[in-house]
Every structure is written in C-alpha cells, then in structure tokens.
Amino acid sequence: MVDIPEYERDDSQDYLEVLEALDEIPFPLGKTLLCSFLKADFSNKSIEKNKLYDIDGFGVFVDFTKDKIMELIDKCLINSFVEIKGSDFNKFIRVMELSSKGIRELKNPSLGKKIEFEKGEEVSDRELEAFKELEEFLRGFNMEQKKAIISKKKEILCVAGAGSGKTTVLTKRVQFINKYDKVRGDEILAITFTRKAREEMQRRLGLLKVKARVETFNSFCEKILLKYGGKVYGRKVRVISYQQKIMIFMQSLDYIGLTAQEAIDKYFKLNQKKNKSFSQLQNILMNDCFSVLDYYKAQGKDVNVLNGNKLNGDYKMISEIVRFLQKQMEIQGLRTYSDQIMDAIGFFKKNPGLIPKFQHVLIDEYQDVNASQIEIIDLINPDNLFCVGDPRQAIFGWRGSDIEYILNFRKKYPDSQLIHLIKNYRSSRHIVEFMNKTIEKMELPDLDASYVGERSLELKGFDSELEEYKFILETIAESDLEYKEIFILARTNKKLEEIASLMKKTSIPFILKNDDNPNVESSGEVTLATIHSIKGLEAEMVFVIGANGINFPCKASEHPVMEEIKMYEYDKEEEERRLFYVAVSRARNRLYLTYTGKKPSYFIDEGDFY
C-alpha cells in the first residue's frame, strides 16, 4: 500500500481570495459582511438578502475561524490593497473597496513572493590554509567571519543576522586590506548610515590603528559639494538648519493664509492628534512637507505636478506649502540632505573626471539603501565592493529604502560572493529560536545561538494598559539589573508617552528615545524607545509593549499625505513583521512581550510560550 503524503496548505496566497471577493461582489461592503461571505455564514441576513451565495467566492474560507479571516482582511488593508470610505447611503457606515494597488495585485501578486538566498559557499581548503597563516590576526572569529574578512572577491555581499558581529567584521576587513593588501587609507571608503555609526566605526578603526575614510552618504556628498560648489551652483549654498526649516515653513503658512493650528487641524484627524503636543504635530507636518519636496526632487519631477487636483480633502494645502518651500530655498541658497545627494549625482554625471576613485568601498546596513545612494555607488564604481546587511532588518521602506537592492545583489553582480553570518553572539538560545520563528517566512538561514542561557521569554496579556504598564514598572523595580540594561520598546510614540507619563511618578529614571529625539543616549537610565530609533542597540532586559494586532502590524499613520500620494511603494505588512523582529532581537537574556485585548499580534505564536 502506497502512503499518500499529507496535504500541506500553502497559505501565502489566501489574501488574494479576499481581493477577488471584493472584485466580484457588485457593491462596497463592510468587514463583517465580507467575513460572513468568505465563511458562508448565513446568520448574517445580508447574505440571503443580496443573494451573495450565488457569487463564486462564497464560502471559500468555510473552514477558517472568523479571527483568521479578519486577519487576512487586515492584511489587505495594511498593504493598501483595500480602501475604506464612507457609504453613499449612510454616512455613519464605513465600507471597503479595491484600491488601484489592489487591482494591480490581483493581476500580478507580490505578497506571496518569498525572499530567496542561495546557500553561502563552503570554506575552501585554500581559505583554511590562509586562516592558519593568519591565525593570530583572525583569532576569535568563526569560519564565516574569517571568510568575509580575507576574501579576494571583487564584489561581496555579507548577509549578517542580528547580533552576528557585522560591524566588527567590517572594521576587521578594513584592517586586513590596509595591513596585508597594503591599500592606503585614502583608497578605502567605508560608508555608514548615521553620524553615530560613523563615529563608532572611526573609534573602532582608531583602536586598530587603521586609517580609512569613513563617511555617511550625506557627509561624502557634502564634502564633494564644498570642494566643487562653484562648479555645481555658481554661488555659495548651505544645508538648511532646523531653525531655518521652521522659519520658512511658518512663512509658507502665512503666505497661504493659515495659522499653524489651522494647518494642523486640516492635516490631522482627531485620533492622529491624540496624546500629541502642538509642537509635535507642527514638527510632523513640517517634516512631511519637506519629505514630499525631497521625494519629488529625487524622482526628477517638478513639484508643480503635486497640484490640488491630485490630493483629497484638506491635504490640498500641502501642494501650496511645498511650492513655497522650494521657491524660498532657491532664493536663499538652501539645500536639504536629499538635495546634497542629488546634486552630487548631477555633478558626477557632468564631470566624470572629478569622481574620486577608491580601491575598496565598504557599505554597512546595505538593506537600507535607496535609489539615489545606489546611483552614487555606481558612479564611484570602486575596484572592490563589500556590502554588509540583513534583509530581516529592512525597516525603512516608508522612508524610501528599497529591500530589492540587497535581494538582487547577485543578479547585479553575477560573479559576486555570498557569505552568511548566522552565529548570534547577543541573545540566549530561547530568544534566538523565537527570532527565527518570527521571520521564518523570509526563508533565510536560521541564526545559531552561541550560548544557552536561562529561559526568560514571556508573553503577558492584560485587561487594560494601566495594568500592562504597572506590571512593567514592578518587574523593573524588582530586577537586580542596572537601569541602563533595560529597554522598553513600542511601535509608536504614543505608547511611549503613555508609559513615560506613568514613570514620572516613580523613582525609576528614564530617557525617551523616539522619532523626534533619536540621538539621546542612556547615562544610567531605563531607555524608552521606538523600534526605529533603537536599531543596532541591545540590552539585558527588553519589554516590547502593545504587542497586539493594533500595533503589530501598526494600522495608524502619522503621515497622512504620504499615504495619500503613495510616495513609497513597499510591502507594508512584511516590513512591520521585520520591525517586530528588530524589536525582539535587541534582548540578550530577558524578553517580555506585553499586550492588551483578547489576543496578541498574529506575528506571535502563543504556543512558543507554553
């Protein structure tokens, strides 16, 4: 008798059934009715009344729970495949319909597409011999790290998981090519993404007594423009300061006849303004306007394309503000950081003989690059390119970064070498196993923990946020850890501000590290931080608060106009999953996930905690 293998369902395309149902049903409908249609739930009288049982997709998820179906509907909403609007018949009812993006998704599905990386090449006998010759130099590094440090390949992609020592490897490679390949420091360019990361790399290279040019993309372009500014602009220009941004922004509001409060009221909905101060709202609006301006410049589009007819409702004022900002910056000779990169690109194209040459270019956090940064690298065209990154930590799609550059590295450089760093030196085995499950859909090699540690991984549900926050504060108070070894992480600024207001009444010192204040560092306090601002850091004990379906994936947006004009196209749900991965991967030994409501986020498998 032949054994018939058990059928394994591929659920990666289930969300398409939701889109097809919305496409087939001849009228807009709410979430409850759509759920009833997909489940064939005749208890919903609208099924019988509208004869929805005659439509092909009826009952396609008859075996699913209603919660599972609602998750699929939410998946479509979070990815902007479905739009919510008011009913034509009842202003108090909200209904759904396919968006233009959803229509495109039906024709050419993208969400089910899985990330594939081939296995890294095995360490060769020749490399083993090289390791022996360099035994003292490579002491303390594992096989894959050694391979990344000494490889002679022209192009290398090093996929380095959380806690795998990627920055240490990168700096050691700089030392290797400087010491053994005899490459001068001015022929080596190392690029980081933030000023802090740049300073840290300079510090590490200094300890190794190695010279190299270390820049951010912006600092590199700034120096080019300072050197050749006369050729680029024909006059002196400068990067706009924060104070100048505020001044020009306020002038723009005066120009269109609005006060700051009136502009805020037009831009934000009531729920978006909740728990935010006037200055916070003003900053978000101002920064969004400058972001829109940068986006259109980067696309090579005239901002006049952004006219009032392209935006709905009260967002029309954005087009007027943006045009005013552009005109005033031109008059005053001011540039944004994005302008610097675009100006440097334009200068290099016109003056290829003035492009600096480097034998080696090394890029950290390669998963976060955007189109203009890639163009800079292509124009520099180094003899050797070494990129370190982690697709699992690609979390800046909302800011224009594109994960496709790291995913397609081998297509762009067919002769390149792929090296996986999978040994995690940060977290205990239990946390690493949970990290692997969190991101398993990406089909990247699992991380391997370097030590076991005591199991301290907990999922805690509460009836109210007050109970949730009190638990966290009590746990901190009872802990024997130094405060600086404790992180409280949240998806949104709002959650942080709620727990911060409660902490002010305690004796527990804390700092707030959020999107408005990302550079603050702990000097002995508990760190309260948004996940975007904590990337690259670690702590002994980490709380991820608000771990429910409202925050993971996050359904709220503080940037309505960016949603309106679809500035950046990216897989929002998968980026939210990667953001959750970044949060849990900050913990070394103690990880607490807390939430309110009936159940946690569907990113979490509750079975992992029993």
C-alpha positions in Angstrom: 0.0 0.0 0.0 1.4 3.4 -1.0 1.5 6.1 1.6 -0.2 9.3 0.4 1.7 12.3 1.7 -0.3 14.6 3.9 -1.6 17.7 2.1 0.2 20.8 3.2 -1.7 24.0 2.5 0.2 27.0 1.1 -1.5 29.9 2.7 0.7 32.6 1.2 -1.9 33.4 -1.4 -5.0 33.4 0.8 -5.2 37.2 0.9 -5.9 37.1 -2.9 -9.2 35.4 -2.2 -10.2 38.5 -0.2 -9.3 40.8 -3.1 -11.2 38.5 -5.6 -14.3 38.6 -3.4 -14.3 42.4 -3.3 -13.8 42.4 -7.0 -16.7 40.0 -7.6 -19.3 41.5 -5.1 -21.1 44.2 -7.0 -21.3 46.8 -4.2 -19.0 48.1 -1.4 -19.3 46.3 1.9 -18.1 46.3 5.5 -15.6 43.9 7.1 -18.3 41.9 9.0 -20.3 41.2 5.8 -17.2 40.3 3.9 -16.1 37.9 6.6 -19.6 36.3 6.6 -19.4 35.9 2.8 -16.0 34.2 2.9 -17.1 31.9 5.7 -20.5 31.2 4.3 -22.2 32.4 7.5 -25.9 32.6 6.8 -26.5 34.0 10.2 -25.7 37.4 8.5 -29.0 38.2 7.0 -27.4 40.3 4.2 -26.1 37.1 2.6 -29.6 35.9 1.9 -31.0 39.4 1.2 -28.4 40.2 -1.5 -28.1 36.6 -2.8 -24.3 36.7 -2.2 -24.3 32.8 -2.1 -24.5 32.9 -6.0 -21.1 34.5 -6.3 -18.1 32.2 -7.0 -16.0 33.1 -3.9 -18.8 32.4 -1.4 -17.6 30.2 1.4 -14.0 29.9 0.2 -12.9 30.1 3.8 -15.6 28.0 5.3 -13.1 26.1 7.5 -11.4 29.2 8.8 -12.1 30.9 12.1 -13.6 34.4 11.8 -10.4 35.8 13.5 -8.3 34.2 10.8 -10.5 35.7 8.1 -10.3 39.1 9.8 -6.5 38.9 9.8 -6.5 38.3 6.1 -8.8 41.4 5.6 -6.5 43.4 7.8 -3.5 42.2 5.7 -5.1 43.7 2.6 -5.9 46.9 4.4 -2.4 47.3 5.9 -0.9 46.9 2.4 -3.3 49.5 0.9 -4.9 46.9 -1.4 -8.2 47.9 0.0 -9.6 51.3 0.8 -12.0 52.4 3.5 -14.6 55.0 2.6 -17.9 56.3 3.8 -21.1 54.7 2.5 -23.1 56.6 -0.1 -26.3 55.5 1.8 -25.3 56.0 5.4 -22.6 58.5 6.5 -22.1 56.5 9.7 -21.1 53.3 7.9 -17.6 52.6 6.6 -17.3 50.3 3.6 -14.4 48.7 1.7 -13.5 48.6 -2.0 -10.4 47.6 -4.0 -7.8 50.3 -4.5 -5.9 50.7 -7.7 -3.0 49.0 -6.0 -5.3 46.1 -5.1 -6.4 45.7 -8.7 -2.7 45.6 -9.8 -2.1 43.0 -7.0 -4.8 40.7 -8.4 -3.1 40.8 -11.8 0.5 40.4 -10.6 0.6 39.1 -6.9 3.6 40.2 -4.9 2.9 39.4 -1.2 3.3 35.7 -1.6 6.7 36.2 -3.1 9.3 34.8 -0.8 12.8 36.0 -0.3 15.3 33.5 -1.5 19.0 33.4 -0.8 21.2 30.7 -2.0 23.5 29.0 0.5 26.8 30.6 1.0 29.9 29.0 -0.5 31.7 26.5 1.7 35.1 27.4 3.2 37.7 26.0 0.8 41.0 24.2 1.6 42.8 27.2 0.2 41.0 29.5 2.6 41.7 27.2 5.5 45.4 27.4 4.7 45.1 31.2 4.7 43.3 31.1 8.1 46.3 29.1 9.5 48.8 31.7 8.2 46.8 34.5 9.7 45.9 32.6 12.9 46.8 35.4 15.3 45.2 38.1 13.2 41.9 36.1 12.9 41.8 34.9 16.5 38.3 34.9 18.0 36.5 34.9 14.6 34.4 32.0 13.3 34.9 30.4 9.9 32.3 32.5 8.0 33.6 35.7 9.6 37.1 34.8 8.7 36.0 34.2 5.1 34.3 37.7 5.0 37.4 39.4 6.4 40.0 38.0 3.9 38.0 37.1 0.7 39.6 38.3 -2.5 36.4 38.5 -4.5 35.7 41.8 -6.2 32.1 42.0 -5.0 30.9 40.5 -1.8 27.5 40.5 0.0 27.7 39.6 3.6 24.2 38.7 5.0 24.7 39.2 8.7 22.0 38.3 11.1 21.2 40.3 14.3 24.0 40.0 16.8 26.4 38.3 14.4 29.2 40.9 14.7 28.8 42.5 11.3 30.4 45.9 12.3 33.3 44.0 13.9 33.8 42.0 10.7 33.6 45.1 8.5 36.2 47.0 10.5 38.5 43.9 10.7 38.3 43.7 6.9 39.4 47.3 6.6 42.3 46.4 8.8 43.1 43.4 6.7 43.2 45.2 3.3 45.2 48.0 4.9 47.7 45.8 6.6 48.1 42.8 4.2 47.0 44.1 0.9 48.9 47.4 1.5 46.0 49.6 0.4 46.3 53.2 1.7 43.7 54.7 3.9 42.7 57.3 1.3 41.9 54.5 -1.1 39.4 52.9 1.3 35.9 54.3 1.7 33.6 52.9 4.4 30.0 54.2 4.4 27.6 54.1 7.3 24.0 55.4 7.5 24.1 57.6 10.6 26.5 60.0 12.2 26.6 57.9 15.3 27.5 54.8 13.4 30.2 56.7 11.6 31.7 57.9 14.9 31.6 54.3 16.2 33.4 52.9 13.2 36.0 55.7 13.4 36.5 54.8 17.0 37.0 51.1 16.3 39.4 51.8 13.4 41.3 54.1 15.7 41.8 51.4 18.3 43.1 49.1 15.5 45.4 52.0 14.4 43.9 51.8 10.9 43.3 54.7 8.6 40.4 54.8 6.2 37.9 57.4 5.0 34.6 56.8 6.9 31.6 58.7 5.8 27.8 58.7 5.7 26.3 59.1 2.2 25.5 62.7 3.1 28.8 63.6 4.6 30.6 62.2 1.5 28.4 64.3 -0.9 28.7 67.3 1.3 32.5 67.3 1.0 32.3 66.9 -2.7 29.9 69.9 -3.0 32.1 72.0 -0.6 35.1 71.3 -2.8 33.4 71.9 -6.1 30.5 74.1 -5.1 31.3 76.8 -7.6 31.1 74.4 -10.5 27.8 73.0 -9.1 25.8 76.0 -8.1 27.8 79.0 -9.3 27.3 80.5 -5.8 27.6 79.7 -2.1 24.9 77.3 -0.7 24.4 75.7 2.6 22.4 72.9 4.2 19.2 74.1 5.7 19.2 74.2 9.5 16.3 73.1 11.8 15.7 76.8 12.7 15.6 77.8 9.0 13.2 75.0 8.3 10.8 76.3 10.9 11.1 79.9 9.7 10.4 79.0 6.0 7.6 76.7 7.0 5.9 79.4 9.1 6.4 81.8 6.2 4.6 79.3 3.9 1.6 79.1 6.2 1.4 82.9 6.4 1.7 83.0 2.6 -1.4 80.7 2.1 -3.3 82.5 4.9 -3.3 79.8 7.6 -2.2 79.7 11.2 -0.2 76.7 12.4 -3.2 75.4 14.4 -5.5 75.7 11.3 -3.0 73.8 9.2 -2.7 71.1 11.9 -6.5 70.8 12.1 -6.7 70.4 8.3 -3.9 67.8 8.1 -4.6 65.5 11.0 -7.6 63.5 12.1 -8.7 63.6 15.8 -7.2 60.2 16.5 -3.9 61.3 15.0 -3.7 64.3 17.3 -4.5 62.4 20.4 -1.7 62.5 23.0 0.5 64.7 20.9 1.5 68.3 21.8 1.1 71.2 19.5 4.9 71.3 18.8 5.0 67.6 18.0 2.1 68.0 15.5 3.7 71.0 13.9 7.0 69.2 13.5 5.4 66.2 11.9 3.5 68.4 9.4 6.7 70.5 8.7 8.8 67.4 8.2 6.2 65.7 6.0 6.2 68.8 3.7 9.9 68.7 3.3 9.8 64.9 2.8 7.3 65.4 -0.1 9.6 68.1 -1.6 12.6 65.8 -1.4 10.6 62.9 -2.9 9.6 64.9 -5.9 13.1 66.2 -6.4 14.6 62.7 -6.2 12.1 61.5 -8.8 13.2 64.3 -11.1 9.6 65.6 -11.1 8.5 69.2 -11.0 6.7 69.9 -7.7 4.0 71.6 -9.7 2.9 68.1 -10.6 1.7 68.0 -7.0 -1.3 70.2 -7.6 -4.5 70.5 -5.7 -6.4 68.2 -8.0 -4.1 65.3 -7.0 -4.9 65.4 -3.3 -8.1 64.7 -1.5 -9.8 66.9 1.0 -7.8 69.3 3.2 -4.4 67.9 2.0 -4.6 70.3 -0.9 -2.7 72.8 1.2 0.4 70.6 1.0 0.9 71.4 -2.7 0.9 75.1 -1.9 3.2 74.8 1.0 5.7 72.6 -0.9 5.9 75.0 -3.9 6.5 77.9 -1.5 9.3 75.9 0.3 11.0 75.1 -2.9 11.0 78.8 -4.1 12.3 80.1 -0.8 15.1 77.6 -0.6 16.2 78.5 -4.1 16.1 82.2 -3.3 18.1 81.8 0.0 20.6 79.2 -1.4 19.4 76.4 1.0 19.6 72.7 0.4 18.3 69.6 2.2 20.4 66.5 2.8 18.5 64.8 0.0 19.4 67.7 -2.3 23.1 67.1 -1.5 22.9 63.5 -2.9 21.0 64.5 -6.0 23.4 67.5 -6.6 26.4 65.3 -6.2 24.9 62.8 -8.7 24.3 65.6 -11.2 27.8 66.9 -10.7 29.5 63.5 -11.2 27.5 62.9 -14.4 28.6 66.2 -15.9 32.2 65.9 -14.6 33.2 62.2 -14.6 36.9 63.1 -14.4 36.3 64.5 -10.9 34.7 61.4 -9.4 37.1 60.2 -6.6 38.5 56.7 -7.1 38.7 54.1 -4.4 40.2 50.6 -4.5 37.7 49.5 -1.8 34.2 50.7 -0.9 32.6 49.0 2.1 28.9 49.7 3.0 27.2 48.9 6.3 23.4 48.4 6.6 23.1 47.7 2.9 19.4 46.6 3.3 18.6 50.3 3.9 19.9 51.8 0.7 17.7 53.8 -1.7 17.9 54.5 -5.4 20.0 57.7 -5.2 22.5 56.1 -2.8 22.9 53.1 -5.2 23.5 55.6 -8.1 26.3 57.3 -6.1 28.0 53.9 -5.6 27.6 53.0 -9.3 29.2 56.4 -10.3 32.1 55.8 -7.9 32.5 52.3 -9.5 35.1 51.0 -7.0 37.5 48.3 -7.8 36.2 46.2 -4.9 32.7 46.4 -3.2 31.9 44.8 0.2 28.4 45.2 1.5 27.0 44.1 4.8 23.3 43.9 5.6 20.4 41.9 6.8 17.1 41.7 4.8 15.4 40.7 8.1 16.1 44.2 9.4 14.9 46.2 6.4 12.6 48.6 8.2 12.8 51.9 6.3 10.7 51.3 3.2 8.4 54.1 4.5 11.4 56.5 4.1 12.4 55.3 0.6 14.7 52.5 1.3 14.3 49.5 -1.1 14.9 45.9 0.1 15.1 44.8 -3.6 18.7 46.1 -3.8 20.0 43.6 -1.3 17.8 40.8 -2.6 19.0 41.4 -6.2 22.7 41.9 -5.4 23.7 38.6 -7.0 21.7 39.5 -10.2 23.5 42.8 -10.4 26.9 41.2 -9.7 26.8 37.7 -11.1 30.4 36.9 -10.1 29.9 38.1 -6.5 30.3 36.1 -3.4 27.6 35.5 -0.8 28.6 34.9 2.8 26.1 34.3 5.6 26.9 35.2 9.2 24.5 33.2 11.2 26.1 32.8 14.6 24.3 35.1 17.1 26.6 36.3 19.9 24.0 38.6 21.6 20.9 36.6 22.7 20.2 33.4 24.6 19.1 30.3 22.7 15.4 30.7 23.6 15.3 34.2 22.3 17.2 33.3 19.1 14.7 30.4 18.4 11.8 32.9 18.8 13.6 35.3 16.5 13.9 32.6 13.8 10.2 31.7 14.0 9.2 35.4 13.8 10.9 35.8 10.5 10.8 32.3 9.1 8.7 33.3 6.1 11.7 35.0 4.6 13.4 31.6 4.2 16.8 32.9 5.2 19.2 30.6 7.1 18.3 30.3 10.8 20.5 32.1 13.3 22.5 29.9 15.6 22.8 30.9 19.3 26.3 31.0 20.8 25.1 30.2 24.3 22.0 28.7 26.0 21.3 31.0 29.0 18.3 30.7 31.3 14.8 30.7 29.7 13.3 34.2 30.3 10.8 34.7 27.5 7.3 35.7 28.5 4.1 36.7 26.8 1.8 38.7 29.1 -1.8 39.8 28.4 -3.7 42.4 30.4 -7.2 43.8 30.6 -6.0 47.4 30.5 -2.9 49.4 29.5 -2.6 50.7 33.1 -2.3 47.0 34.3 0.2 46.4 31.5 2.4 49.4 32.4 2.2 48.6 36.2 3.5 45.1 35.5 6.5 46.5 33.6 7.3 49.0 36.3 7.0 46.4 39.1 9.2 44.0 37.1 11.9 46.7 36.7 11.7 47.6 40.4 12.2 44.0 41.4 15.1 43.5 39.0 18.7 43.4 40.1 19.8 44.9 36.7 21.3 48.3 36.2 18.7 50.7 34.7 20.8 51.2 31.6 20.5 47.5 30.8 16.7 47.8 30.4 14.8 48.8 27.2 11.1 49.5 26.9 10.2 49.4 23.2 7.0 50.5 21.4 5.7 50.7 17.9 4.5 54.3 18.2 5.5 57.4 20.0 2.0 57.5 21.6 2.6 54.2 23.6 6.0 55.5 24.8 4.5 58.8 26.0 1.7 56.9 27.9 4.2 54.8 29.9 6.6 57.8 30.3 3.8 59.8 32.0 3.3 57.0 34.5 7.1 56.6 35.1 7.4 60.2 36.0 5.5 59.3 39.2 8.1 56.7 40.2 11.7 56.8 41.3 12.8 54.9 38.1 14.9 57.2 35.9 14.4 57.1 32.2 15.2 58.7 28.9 12.9 59.0 25.9 14.5 58.0 22.6 11.8 58.4 19.9 11.5 59.6 16.3 11.7 63.2 17.4 14.8 62.7 19.6 16.6 59.6 18.2 20.2 60.6 19.3 19.7 60.7 23.1 21.8 58.1 24.9 21.4 56.5 28.3 23.8 57.5 31.1 22.3 55.1 33.6 18.6 55.4 32.9 16.0 53.0 31.5 15.6 53.6 27.8 12.1 54.1 26.4 12.4 53.9 22.6 10.5 53.5 19.3 11.8 50.4 17.4 13.1 52.5 14.5 15.3 54.5 16.8 16.8 51.5 18.7 18.1 49.5 15.8 21.7 48.4 16.4 21.5 48.6 20.2 21.0 45.8 22.8 20.1 45.4 26.4 19.9 42.6 29.0 16.2 43.0 29.6 13.7 44.2 26.9 10.0 44.9 27.1 8.0 45.1 23.8 4.8 46.8 24.8 1.5 46.9 23.0 2.2 43.6 21.2 -1.3 43.2 19.8 -2.9 43.4 16.4 -3.4 47.2 16.6 0.4 47.9 16.8 1.9 44.9 15.1 1.2 45.4 12.3 0.5 49.1 13.0 -2.7 50.4 11.5 -2.2 54.0 12.4 -0.3 56.6 10.3 1.2 59.9 11.5 1.9 60.9 7.9 -1.4 61.1 6.0 -0.2 62.9 2.9 2.5 60.2 2.3 -0.3 57.6 2.4 -2.4 59.8 0.1 0.1 60.2 -2.7 1.7 56.8 -2.2 5.2 58.2 -2.0 6.9 54.9 -1.4 5.6 51.5 -2.7 6.7 48.7 -0.3 5.3 45.6 1.3 4.0 47.3 4.5 2.9 44.1 6.3 6.2 42.3 5.8 8.1 45.4 6.9 6.0 45.5 10.0 7.0 41.9 10.6 10.7 42.8 10.2 10.2 45.7 12.6 8.9 43.3 15.2 11.9 41.1 14.6 14.2 44.0 15.2 12.4 44.7 18.5 12.8 41.2 19.9 16.3 40.8 18.6 17.5 43.6 20.9 17.3 41.4 24.0 20.2 39.4 25.4 18.6 37.2 28.1 15.2 38.5 29.2 12.4 39.3 26.7 8.8 40.3 27.8 6.0 40.8 25.2 3.0 42.5 26.7 -0.4 43.4 25.2 -4.0 44.3 26.0 -7.1 42.8 24.4 -8.3 39.3 23.7 -5.2 38.1 21.9 -1.6 39.2 20.9 -0.4 40.1 17.4 -0.7 37.3 14.8 3.1 37.8 14.4 3.3 35.8 17.7 2.7 32.1 18.0 1.3 31.7 21.6 2.4 28.1 21.5 6.0 29.3 21.9 5.3 30.4 25.4 3.8 27.1 26.8 
